Every structure is written in C-alpha cells, then in structure tokens.
Amino acid sequence: MLKQVISFSRSLVRRKVVDMNSLEDSKLCRCLGTVDLIALGVGSTLGAGVYVLAGEVAKGDSGPSIVISFLIAALASVMAGLCYAEFGARVPKTGSAYLYSYVTVGEIWAFITGWNLILSYVIGTSSVARAWSGTFDEMIGGHIEVFCKTYFSMNSPGLAPYPDFFAVCLILLLSGLLSFGVKESAWVNKVFTSVNVLVLLFVIISGFVKGDTYNWKITEESLVNVTIVTRNLSTTANVSSDYGVGGFMPYGFSGTLAGAATCFYAFVGFDCIATTGEEVKNPQRAIPIGIVVSLTVCFLAYFGVSAALTLMMPYYLLDEKSPLPMAFEYVGWGPAKYVVAVGSLCALSTSLLGSIFPMPRVIYAMAEDGVLFKALARINPKTKTPVIATMSSGVVAAIMAFLFDLKALVDMMSIGTLLAYSLVAVCVLLLRYQPEGVLERQPGKGEKDYLSSEESELTESESHLNMLNGGNSTLQTVLHPPLLPSEKSSSVVNMSIGVLVVIVCVISYLTTYHFNSIVGLEVWILVLLSVCLLIFSFCVFMVCRQPQTTKKVSFMVPLLPFLPILSIFVNIYLMVQLSGDTWIRFSVWMAVGFLIYFGYGIWHSAERQRQCQDAHSSSNANQQNMKPILDKQVEMNAAVKEQECFISPDKTSQC
C-alpha cells in the first residue's frame, strides 16, 4: 500500500524531459520573425486599457503621478517578462508557462498552470469581444443594443442583459483566420498594431503640444473650491477636498502605489509570445527580444498617453469611461475623437487576436503531452496549425461572450495570469541551481547506457549507510556549498524556495487583512511578521550561498535570485488582494480540471508512457546482462552434477 502511494506521488511530480537535440523539430509552421513577435506582444498588451485605464486611475487614485504608477507597474511586469525571456531561450517549445512548469516542478503543477491559462484566455477573449461590440455599437448610435434588448432580452441572474451576436461572429471570424495560417494572422495583427501605435503617437504629440504644466501643480485651495461647487455647498468653512491635496501626487504615495496595482494588469498579455516557440524561425533569440522590446514599447505608450492626458486637462475633470475624446473636446480639438475611436477599435482587434492566438497553442501542448484529450493535438497538414484546438477554444469563447455577464468573471483572469507569473519565476530559480543536464534527455542509444544490475543497484547495507550519512552530507552542503551545482545543493534551493513561497503567502495575508493591527502596533502581529521576515531572509541567504549552473544561453535573468524572488512577492501579493468570490469560482474551475487530470491525463501522459518504455528497456537490458552469468551458473551446475555422477559409484562400493 505504501509503495503504491509513493508511486502515485512520484507520478504527480514527474517532469518532462526535453530532447535538446530535436529543438528544431516541429509539427507547426516556423514562419514568424522577431518583428512578428514584437507586434504580437504589443498588440495583445497595448489593448483598450490605454484608452480607458489612464483616465480611471488618474482621477481616482494617482492624479498626475499616474506616470509613476505606470513606471512601478512596468518594473513589476518586466521582472516576470525577464523570467519568461530566459525560459524562452532555454526551452523554445510551444506551451509557455505550462511547459516551463512541466520541465521544472512537475506534471501536476504544469496542469494547474495550463488549465488556468486556458481559463484566462477564454475569459479574456470573450470580454474583449464584448468590449469591441460595445465600442462599435457606441460609434453607430447604440442600435445593436436597442435591437437585441427589444427582441432577445435575457433577465436571468448571471447571464448578460442580451445575447451578443456581433461578438460571436467576431470570435468565430478570428478563429477561422488563425486556423487558416499563422503567417496570415501575424500580417493582420501587424497592420492593426501599426494603426494603434500611430494613433497613440498622435495622442502623445497632441497632448504635449496642447498641454499645460499647471495641471501637474494644482493647489489644494483650488481643489477645495471645485469641491464646494461640485457638492453645491452653502458654507465654505472646514471643507476638505474630494480630489486630494493637489500637486503632482494629490493622493500621496499610497495613492500612487494603489494606482500601480491597477496599472499592473495593463501589462498582462506579453506571455502570448512564449507560446510561439515552435513557430518562430530563431526562437532562442527572437522570444527574449520580443518580450523585452514589446514591454518597453508598451511602457513608453502608457507613460506618454497618461502624461499627455493629465497635461491636457485637470485630472479631477477626466471622464472615467472615455477620457481621451473628452480631453480633446476640452482643448478644442473635437474632431480628433474620431481618430481615437479608430485607434481604440484597432487596439481591441489586436487585443482580441492576442487572446485567441495563445489559447489553442497551450491546449495543443497539453494534448500533445497527453494530459488533455489527444484529439486536440491534431495539426492541419496544409496550414500546419492546431485546427481542432483553435476552433474548439473559439467556440467555447463565443458561447461565453454570447450568454454570460463577464464582469464577475474577469477577476478570474488575474488568478490564472498571476499564478503563471509566479510559477515561471520559481522555475527560473530552480532551473538556475540545477545540476547541468538534469532536465535534458541525454544523447545516446538508450539501452546501451543502462548499467548492469551489479553496478546500478545498491545493496541493502549500502542504502542504509547512505540514509544515515544523508543528513550530514546535506548539512555539509549547506555550510560549505560545492563550486558547481549538485543534487544536494539543488535540494537545498528547492526546500528554501518552498519555504519562501509559504512565508510570502503569510506576509501578504497579514499585510492585507490585518493592516489595522500593524498600524496599531499590536504585539502578536509584529512578532509574527518579525519571525516571517527572519525566515524569509534566511531562505534568501541560503539560496544565495548555493552555486549556479555554468551553462550559458542567449538571455539570462540579471540580479538572480533577487529579481525572481521580488516577482514572486509582487504576484502573490496581488493574488491575495482578489475577492473571496473570485477564489470560490477559481476552486470550482480547478475541481473540473482535476476531474479531467485524474480521470484521463495522469494515465495518458506522454511522460508516463516514456517511463514505462524506459523501465521495459531497462529490464530487457538487465536480462541481457544477466544472461552470461546465468549461462555460466548453468555450466557450473552441470559440471557439479557430472562430478557427482562420476564419484557416486565409488561411494556406493565403499559402503
């Protein structure tokens, strides 16, 4: 029974072995270049948020310091982006965070990551399609909404007010485009992204031409006067401003940080580049460049637009739903709002394509590995695209856009994305401290590499001796780490990172839900936080002490282990901020996923089949190695019998 439990536990954390000699082999079409990846990353990241988010955050959280909020959010996103870039250079295969988790921390974590990425992409696709439909409807006077509410009204809780036929057609159209070929999809994406970037350049230049630096240093007195007029107050004594204290940071640095937490989600989307590993001509170079350049372009765009917006008009007058058209009306450039409308539609189109594009590739990677249904891994021989995965994911997203009210589900996108970011940062840490070649399939002829049973198997006494010496050798590794990574040093790192993640979860929970106790300097929470910070510092110290791998790749995360650890902290902290309802919905989705994994995936996993084949080959090799020994024993037995037969008559006669 214990043996079965151990075997089952090992199957959950079995890792994918990557054949480093066959990285160029791919069933998909290798036709994308570095420019295609940059356009894909910019298009999916620089979505409609740039046209809406800046006004919302500037008015309610940050004021003119929204430019600092975007800078902080960009730095947090770049930390995750650098981790993706290193993995893209090390393992340039399709699958993104799912694959990176599989080769480093094991199958169950990989499935959890992939399953949540699918959810994020499905909800993202559906919500962006509805936003596209709504934006287009506003441009033509709201006729689609009026017609659908009149004839197809739905009043059930959880469902949308009306079915969105336009969003369904849009998703199916783009799914068909992706099925037709990745090269054609990339061309369409480049066109829409170029228009979007040109419109944003127009907005930025217009803002700096028509802007006024006075809007960055509004006095508190003028804000109090605005509050009196807005509230229609008769008495002006002891009135405090509703819009902060004025200046560059009207809501203080805490407001700037609160804005940064919201702005962080504006940079979500670059990870779609990591799903293209098998469709890029030179993935080990193109993927890191694509991720870093696209994040840089997005930061410059967000920074420029938010600066232009807050210079064009006072932050407290910004419209939360459509800030840019209102800003142009304010400075007397009313017709410019039509340019902005075209740009927002192009941004939504690229964002929609960026949500649909990676979804079938993650599904394809999971199906190819056997953890999802194998039929989803079929490739169209003409277009070389995962056509079944593309169309099935498109249909699911279309149904969700057609029926559901997605506002309640959008937060679930954040869980999937932040979990993926956290795991990729953990995986980079673990991989950098692993012994060389431990995750790679070594070149060789398989059976030839198997040792004989006499060499490969320890005797019972030797294994007991190793168990007794294990504690001392681990302690020695901790105190005096070797010059190169070993199994012992990597185990120290694995344990330290595991403890560190738990401590980060505890600190995030305490600082989020017991903040008043911290401010009130209550003894219990100060002691608990001190202990947590002490353990956290010790874990970081232990990781820093261990040797890193000497293997170089085209891109490596700088300032290791500090950048990945900081990325883990930021991502987990943002996950803890999400509501309880979101975590309940997340649990339901995970229950469905575990049903599929334990009912199908764990038994049909490609790694399980490979391990079974290796075990079978090993037993055959051992039998071949034992055959000469057995033949020798048979000969010796025959000789003994022959000798007995020869001696026995003498013995009998003597008796």
C-alpha positions in Angstrom: 0.0 0.0 0.0 2.8 2.4 1.0 4.6 1.6 -2.2 1.6 2.4 -4.3 1.1 5.8 -2.5 4.8 6.7 -3.1 4.5 5.6 -6.8 1.3 7.8 -7.2 3.0 10.8 -5.5 6.0 10.4 -7.8 3.7 10.4 -10.9 2.3 13.8 -9.8 5.7 15.4 -9.9 7.3 13.7 -12.8 9.0 16.2 -15.1 9.0 16.5 -18.8 12.4 15.5 -20.3 13.3 17.8 -23.2 15.4 16.4 -26.0 17.8 19.3 -26.6 18.9 17.7 -30.0 15.5 18.0 -31.5 14.5 21.6 -30.6 14.3 22.4 -34.3 11.8 19.6 -35.0 8.2 20.9 -35.0 4.9 19.9 -36.5 3.9 23.6 -36.7 5.0 26.1 -39.3 8.2 28.0 -38.5 7.4 31.3 -40.2 7.4 34.1 -37.6 10.3 36.6 -37.1 11.3 38.9 -34.3 9.1 41.8 -35.7 6.1 39.5 -35.7 6.6 38.6 -32.1 7.1 42.3 -31.1 3.8 43.1 -32.9 2.0 40.2 -31.3 3.3 41.3 -27.8 2.5 45.0 -28.3 -0.9 44.2 -29.8 -2.1 41.9 -27.0 -0.7 44.0 -24.2 -1.4 47.5 -25.5 -5.2 46.9 -25.8 -8.2 49.1 -25.0 -6.8 49.7 -21.5 -4.6 52.5 -22.8 -7.8 54.4 -23.9 -9.7 53.9 -20.7 -7.4 53.0 -17.8 -5.3 56.2 -17.7 -8.4 58.3 -17.0 -9.8 56.0 -14.4 -6.6 55.6 -12.4 -5.6 59.3 -12.7 -9.0 60.5 -11.4 -9.5 58.1 -8.6 -6.0 57.0 -7.4 -2.9 58.7 -8.6 -3.6 62.1 -10.2 -0.7 63.3 -12.4 1.6 60.8 -10.7 -0.1 58.1 -12.8 3.2 58.2 -14.8 5.0 56.9 -11.7 2.2 54.3 -11.2 2.8 53.0 -14.8 6.6 53.0 -14.2 6.2 50.9 -11.0 3.8 48.5 -12.7 6.1 48.2 -15.7 9.1 47.3 -13.4 6.9 44.6 -11.8 5.9 43.3 -15.2 9.4 43.4 -16.5 10.5 41.1 -13.7 8.0 38.5 -14.9 8.9 39.2 -18.5 12.7 38.6 -17.9 11.8 35.2 -16.3 9.8 34.3 -19.4 12.6 35.5 -21.7 15.2 33.2 -20.0 12.9 30.2 -20.3 12.1 31.1 -23.9 15.9 31.0 -24.6 16.4 27.7 -22.6 13.3 25.8 -23.8 12.0 27.2 -27.1 9.0 25.0 -27.3 5.2 25.6 -27.5 3.4 25.8 -24.1 4.6 29.0 -22.3 4.3 28.8 -18.5 2.7 25.3 -18.8 5.8 23.9 -20.4 8.2 25.8 -18.1 6.4 24.4 -15.1 6.4 20.8 -16.6 10.2 20.7 -17.1 11.0 22.1 -13.7 8.4 21.5 -10.9 6.4 18.5 -12.3 3.2 17.4 -14.0 0.5 18.4 -11.5 1.8 22.0 -11.3 2.1 22.2 -15.0 -1.5 21.0 -15.4 -2.7 23.6 -12.9 -0.8 26.3 -14.7 -2.1 25.3 -18.2 -5.6 24.8 -17.0 -5.7 28.3 -15.5 -4.1 29.8 -18.6 -6.9 28.3 -20.7 -9.4 30.0 -18.4 -7.6 33.3 -18.6 -7.5 33.2 -22.4 -11.2 32.1 -22.7 -12.5 34.9 -20.4 -10.1 37.4 -22.0 -11.3 36.6 -25.5 -14.9 36.8 -24.5 -14.7 40.0 -22.6 -12.6 41.8 -25.3 -15.1 40.6 -28.0 -18.0 42.1 -26.0 -16.0 45.3 -25.5 -15.3 45.5 -29.2 -19.0 45.0 -29.9 -20.0 47.7 -27.4 -17.4 50.2 -28.7 -18.6 49.7 -32.3 -22.2 50.0 -31.2 -21.5 53.3 -29.5 -19.9 54.6 -32.7 -23.1 53.9 -34.7 -25.5 55.2 -32.0 -26.3 52.1 -29.9 -28.7 50.5 -32.5 -27.4 46.9 -31.9 -28.1 47.1 -28.1 -31.6 48.5 -28.6 -32.5 45.8 -31.2 -31.1 42.9 -29.1 -32.8 44.2 -25.8 -36.1 44.5 -27.6 -36.2 41.1 -29.3 -33.7 38.9 -27.3 -33.7 40.2 -23.7 -32.4 37.8 -21.0 -33.3 38.6 -17.4 -31.7 35.6 -15.7 -29.1 36.2 -12.9 -25.5 35.6 -14.1 -26.5 36.0 -17.8 -25.8 39.1 -19.9 -28.7 41.6 -20.5 -28.9 40.4 -24.1 -27.0 37.8 -26.3 -24.2 39.5 -28.2 -24.4 38.1 -31.8 -21.8 40.5 -33.0 -19.2 39.3 -30.5 -19.9 35.7 -31.5 -19.3 36.4 -35.2 -16.1 38.3 -34.4 -14.6 35.5 -32.3 -15.5 32.8 -34.9 -14.1 35.0 -37.7 -10.8 35.5 -36.0 -10.7 31.8 -35.0 -11.1 30.9 -38.7 -8.3 33.4 -39.6 -6.0 31.6 -37.1 -6.9 28.2 -38.5 -6.1 29.5 -42.0 -2.5 30.1 -41.1 -0.3 31.8 -38.5 1.5 33.9 -41.2 -1.7 35.5 -42.3 -2.8 36.1 -38.7 0.6 37.8 -38.0 0.2 40.0 -41.0 -3.3 41.2 -39.9 -2.0 41.7 -36.4 0.9 43.9 -37.6 -1.5 46.1 -39.6 -3.8 46.7 -36.7 -0.9 47.2 -34.2 0.7 49.8 -36.5 -2.5 51.8 -36.7 -2.9 51.6 -33.0 0.7 52.8 -32.3 0.3 55.7 -34.9 -2.9 56.8 -33.1 -1.2 56.7 -29.7 1.7 58.7 -31.1 -0.8 61.3 -32.4 -2.4 61.4 -28.9 1.0 61.8 -27.2 2.3 64.6 -29.5 -1.1 66.4 -29.3 -1.0 66.2 -25.5 2.4 67.8 -25.3 1.5 70.5 -27.8 -1.8 71.5 -26.2 -0.9 70.5 -22.6 -0.3 72.9 -19.7 2.2 72.1 -16.9 -0.1 73.9 -14.5 -2.3 70.8 -14.4 0.5 69.0 -12.6 0.7 71.5 -9.8 -2.9 72.4 -9.0 -3.2 73.9 -5.5 -5.3 72.4 -2.7 -7.2 75.7 -2.4 -8.5 75.5 -6.0 -9.5 71.8 -5.4 -11.5 72.9 -2.3 -13.3 75.5 -4.4 -14.1 72.8 -7.0 -15.4 70.5 -4.2 -17.7 73.3 -2.9 -19.1 73.9 -6.4 -19.5 70.2 -7.2 -21.3 69.5 -3.9 -23.3 72.8 -4.1 -22.4 73.7 -0.5 -23.6 76.9 1.1 -21.0 77.0 3.8 -17.3 77.0 2.9 -15.8 76.5 6.4 -13.9 73.3 7.2 -14.5 71.8 3.7 -11.9 69.3 2.6 -11.1 68.5 -1.0 -12.6 65.4 -2.7 -9.6 65.3 -5.1 -6.6 65.1 -2.7 -4.2 67.8 -1.7 -3.1 68.9 -5.2 0.3 68.9 -6.7 1.9 66.0 -8.6 0.9 63.4 -6.0 -2.6 64.7 -4.8 -3.4 61.3 -3.1 0.0 60.8 -1.6 2.5 58.0 -2.4 -0.1 55.4 -1.2 -2.4 56.6 -4.0 0.4 56.2 -6.5 1.0 52.6 -5.3 -2.7 51.8 -5.4 -2.7 53.1 -9.0 0.3 50.9 -9.8 -1.6 47.8 -8.6 -4.3 48.6 -11.1 -1.9 49.5 -13.9 -0.1 46.2 -13.4 -2.9 44.4 -15.3 -2.4 46.8 -18.2 0.9 44.9 -19.0 -0.7 41.5 -19.0 -0.5 39.8 -22.4 3.2 39.7 -23.3 3.2 36.0 -22.3 1.5 35.1 -25.6 4.9 35.5 -27.2 6.1 32.5 -25.1 3.5 30.2 -26.7 5.1 30.6 -30.2 8.3 28.6 -29.5 7.7 26.1 -32.4 6.5 28.7 -34.9 9.5 31.1 -34.7 12.5 30.9 -37.0 15.1 31.5 -34.3 13.2 31.2 -31.0 16.2 31.3 -28.7 17.0 34.8 -29.9 13.6 36.1 -31.0 11.5 35.2 -27.9 13.6 37.1 -25.4 14.0 40.2 -27.7 10.2 40.1 -28.5 9.2 40.0 -24.8 11.7 42.8 -23.7 11.0 45.1 -26.6 7.2 44.7 -26.5 7.1 45.5 -22.8 9.4 48.6 -23.4 7.1 49.9 -26.2 4.0 49.3 -24.1 5.5 51.2 -21.1 6.5 54.2 -23.3 3.0 54.2 -24.8 1.2 54.1 -21.4 3.7 56.6 -19.9 3.2 59.0 -22.9 -0.6 58.8 -23.1 -1.1 59.2 -19.3 1.3 62.2 -19.3 -0.4 63.8 -22.3 -3.9 63.2 -20.8 -3.1 64.8 -17.4 -1.3 67.8 -19.1 -4.3 68.4 -21.4 -6.9 68.8 -18.7 -7.0 68.7 -14.8 -7.1 65.2 -13.5 -10.3 65.7 -11.5 -12.2 66.6 -14.7 -11.2 63.4 -16.6 -14.0 61.1 -17.8 -13.6 57.6 -16.4 -15.2 55.8 -19.4 -13.8 57.8 -22.4 -11.1 60.2 -21.2 -9.3 60.8 -24.5 -12.3 62.1 -26.5 -13.3 64.4 -23.6 -9.7 65.7 -23.3 -9.7 66.6 -27.0 -13.1 68.3 -26.6 -11.6 70.2 -23.6 -8.7 71.6 -25.6 -10.9 72.4 -28.6 -9.9 69.5 -30.9 -13.3 67.8 -31.0 -12.9 66.0 -34.4 -9.8 64.2 -33.1 -12.2 61.9 -31.1 -12.9 60.0 -34.4 -9.1 59.3 -34.7 -9.2 58.0 -31.2 -12.2 55.8 -31.9 -10.4 54.2 -34.9 -7.4 53.6 -32.7 -9.4 52.0 -29.9 -11.1 49.6 -32.4 -7.7 48.6 -33.8 -6.4 48.2 -30.2 -9.4 45.9 -29.3 -8.8 43.9 -32.5 -5.1 43.2 -31.7 -6.0 42.5 -28.1 -8.7 40.0 -29.2 -6.2 38.4 -31.6 -3.6 38.3 -28.8 -6.2 36.5 -26.5 -7.2 33.9 -29.1 -3.8 33.2 -30.5 -2.1 31.6 -27.4 -5.1 29.7 -26.3 -5.1 26.8 -28.8 -1.3 26.6 -28.5 -1.4 25.9 -24.8 -4.3 23.4 -25.4 -2.2 21.8 -28.2 0.9 21.5 -25.9 -1.2 19.9 -23.2 -2.8 17.5 -25.6 0.5 16.6 -27.2 1.8 15.7 -23.7 -1.3 13.6 -23.1 -2.7 15.5 -20.1 -5.6 16.7 -22.2 -7.5 14.7 -24.9 -5.2 13.7 -27.7 -7.7 14.7 -30.5 -6.9 18.4 -29.6 -3.3 17.9 -30.7 -4.2 17.2 -34.4 -2.4 19.5 -36.9 -3.8 20.5 -40.2 -1.3 19.2 -42.8 -1.8 22.2 -45.1 -1.8 25.2 -42.7 0.2 23.5 -40.0 -2.0 24.9 -37.3 -3.7 23.1 -34.4 -7.1 23.5 -36.1 -9.2 21.4 -33.7 -7.8 23.2 -30.6 -8.3 26.6 -32.4 -11.9 26.1 -33.4 -13.0 24.3 -30.2 -11.5 27.1 -28.0 -13.1 29.7 -30.3 -16.5 28.1 -29.9 -16.2 28.0 -26.1 -15.2 31.7 -26.0 -18.0 32.5 -28.4 -20.6 30.8 -26.2 -19.4 32.7 -23.1 -19.4 36.0 -25.0 -22.9 35.2 -26.3 -24.6 34.3 -23.0 -22.7 35.4 -19.8 -22.2 38.6 -17.9 -18.4 38.5 -17.8 -17.8 41.4 -15.3 -18.0 38.9 -12.4 -15.6 36.5 -14.2 -12.9 39.0 -15.3 -11.0 38.8 -11.9 -10.5 35.1 -12.6 -8.2 36.1 -15.5 -6.0 37.7 -12.9 -5.6 34.5 -10.8 -4.5 32.4 -13.8 -2.1 35.1 -15.1 -0.5 35.8 -11.7 -0.2 32.1 -10.9 1.6 31.6 -14.2 3.9 34.5 -13.5 4.7 33.2 -10.0 5.4 29.7 -11.2 7.7 30.9 -14.0 9.7 32.9 -11.5 10.0 29.9 -9.2 11.0 27.7 -12.2 13.8 30.1 -13.3 15.2 30.0 -9.7 15.1 26.2 -9.5 16.5 25.7 -13.0 19.4 28.0 -12.5 20.6 26.0 -9.5 20.1 22.5 -11.0 23.0 20.3 -12.0 23.7 20.5 -15.7 21.7 18.2 -18.0 19.3 17.0 -15.2 16.3 18.1 -17.2 17.6 17.2 -20.6 17.3 13.9 -22.5 21.0 12.9 -23.0 22.0 11.8 -26.4 22.7 8.1 -26.7 21.3 4.8 -27.7 19.1 4.2 -24.7 19.7 0.6 -23.9 23.4 0.9 -24.3 23.5 3.4 -21.4 22.0 1.1 -18.9 24.3 -0.3 -16.2 24.3 -3.9 -15.2 22.4 -4.8 -12.1 25.6 -5.3 -10.1 26.7 -1.7 -10.9 23.4 0.2 -10.8 21.7 -1.4 -7.7 22.9 -0.6 -4.2 23.0 -3.4 -1.7 20.7 -3.1 1.3 23.5 -2.2 3.7 24.9 0.5 1.3 21.5 2.1 1.0 21.1 2.2 4.8 24.5 3.7 5.1 23.6 6.4 2.6 20.5 7.2 4.5 22.5 7.6 7.7 25.0 9.8 6.0 22.4 11.9 4.2 21.8 14.3 7.0 25.5 15.0 7.5 26.1 15.5 3.7 23.2 17.9 3.4 24.4 19.9 6.4 27.9 20.0 4.9 26.4 21.2 1.6 24.6 24.0 3.5 27.7 25.1 5.4 30.2 24.5 2.6 28.4 24.5 -0.8 30.3 23.0 -3.8 31.7 25.0 -6.7 29.2 23.5 -9.2 25.5 22.6 -8.7 24.9 19.1 -7.3 21.8 17.1 -6.3 22.4 18.2 -2.7 22.8 21.9 -3.4 19.7 21.9 -5.7 17.7 20.2 -2.9 18.7 23.0 -0.5 17.5 25.5 -3.1 14.2 23.6 -3.6 13.5 23.5 0.1 14.4 27.2 0.6 12.2 28.3 -2.3 9.3 26.2 -1.0 9.5 27.7 2.5 10.0 31.2 1.0 6.7 30.9 -1.1 4.8 29.9 2.1 6.2 32.8 4.0 5.4 35.3 1.2 1.7 34.0 1.3 1.6 34.5 5.1 3.1 38.0 4.9 0.7 39.0 2.0 -2.3 37.8 4.0 -1.3 39.6 7.2 -0.5 42.9 5.5 -3.8 42.7 3.5 -6.3 41.6 6.1 -4.7 42.7 9.4 -3.3 46.1 8.3 -5.1 47.9 11.1 -3.3 45.7 13.6 0.0 46.6 12.1 -0.8 50.3 12.2 -2.0 49.8 15.8 1.4 48.2 16.6 -0.2 45.1 18.2 2.4 42.8 19.7 1.2 39.5 18.2 1.3 40.6 14.6 4.6 42.4 15.0 6.2 39.3 16.5 4.6 37.1 13.7 5.9 39.5 10.9 9.3 39.6 12.5 9.6 35.8 12.6 8.3 35.6 9.0 10.9 38.2 7.8 13.6 36.4 9.6 12.8 33.1 8.0 12.4 34.9 4.6 15.9 36.5 4.9 17.4 33.1 6.0 15.8 31.4 2.9 17.2 34.1 0.6 20.6 33.8 2.2 20.6 30.0 1.7 19.7 30.4 -2.0 22.4 33.0 -2.5 25.0 30.6 -1.0 24.4 27.8 -3.5 26.3 27.6 -6.8 24.6 28.4 -10.1 24.8 26.5 -13.3 27.6 27.5 -15.7 25.6 26.8 -18.8 25.0 30.0 -20.8 22.0 30.8 -23.0 21.2 33.7 -25.2 19.3 35.5 -22.4 19.6 35.2 -18.6 17.7 37.0 -15.9 20.0 39.5 -14.2 20.3 40.0 -10.4 19.4 36.4 -9.6 18.0 35.4 -7.2 16.6 38.8 -6.1 14.6 39.7 -9.3 12.6 36.4 -9.4 12.0 36.5 -5.6 10.7 40.1 -5.9 8.5 39.0 -8.8 7.1 36.1 -6.7 6.3 38.5 -3.9 4.5 41.0 -6.1 2.5 38.4 -7.9 1.4 36.6 -4.7 0.6 39.9 -3.0 -1.7 40.8 -5.9 -3.4 37.4 -5.9 -4.2 37.8 -2.2 -5.9 41.2 -3.0 -8.6 39.3 -5.1 -12.0 38.8 -3.6 -13.3 35.7 -1.9 -16.0 35.1 -4.6 -13.2 35.0 -7.2 -11.4 32.3 -5.2 -14.6 30.3 -4.9 -15.1 30.4 -8.7 -11.4 29.5 -9.1 -11.9 26.5 -6.9 -14.9 25.3 -9.0 -12.8 25.6 -12.2 -9.9 23.7 -10.6 -12.3 20.9 -9.4 -13.3 20.4 -13.1 -9.7 20.4 -14.1 -8.7 17.8 -11.5 -11.6 15.6 -12.7 -10.1 15.6 -16.2 -6.5 15.2 -15.0 -7.1 12.3 -12.6 -9.7 10.7 -14.8 -7.7 10.9 -18.1 -4.4 13.0 -18.0 -2.4 11.1 -15.4 -3.0 7.8 -17.2 -2.4 9.0 -20.8 0.6 11.3 -20.0 3.4 11.0 -22.6 5.9 11.1 -19.8 4.2 8.1 -18.2 4.4 6.2 -21.5 8.1 7.1 -21.8 8.9 6.0 -18.2 7.1 2.7 -18.9 9.1 2.2 -22.1 12.4 3.0 -20.2 11.5 0.6 -17.5 10.8 -2.1 -20.0 14.0 -1.4 -21.9 15.9 -1.4 -18.6 14.5 -4.8 -17.7 15.4 -6.2 -21.1 19.0 -4.8 -20.8 19.3 -6.3 -17.3 18.2 -9.7 -18.6 20.8 -9.5 -21.4 23.5 -8.5 -18.9 22.4 -11.4 -16.6 22.3 -14.0 -19.4 26.1 -14.6 -19.5 26.1 -15.0 -15.7 23.2 -17.4 -15.8 24.8 -19.4 -18.6 27.9 -19.7 -16.5 26.0 -20.8 -13.5 24.2 -23.5 -15.6 27.6 -24.7 -16.9 28.9 -24.9 -13.3 25.8 -26.7 -12.1 26.2 -29.2 -15.0 29.8 -29.7 -14.1 29.0 -30.3 -10.4 26.3 -32.8 -11.4 28.6 -34.6 -13.7 31.3 -34.8 -11.0 28.7 -36.2 -8.5 27.6 -38.8 -11.0 31.3 -39.8 -11.5 32.1 -40.0 -7.7 28.9 -41.7 -6.5 29.7 -45.4 -7.6 32.9 -45.3 -5.5 31.0 -44.1 -2.5 28.4 -46.8 -3.0 31.0 -49.5 -3.4 32.9 -48.4 -0.3 29.6 -48.6 1.7 
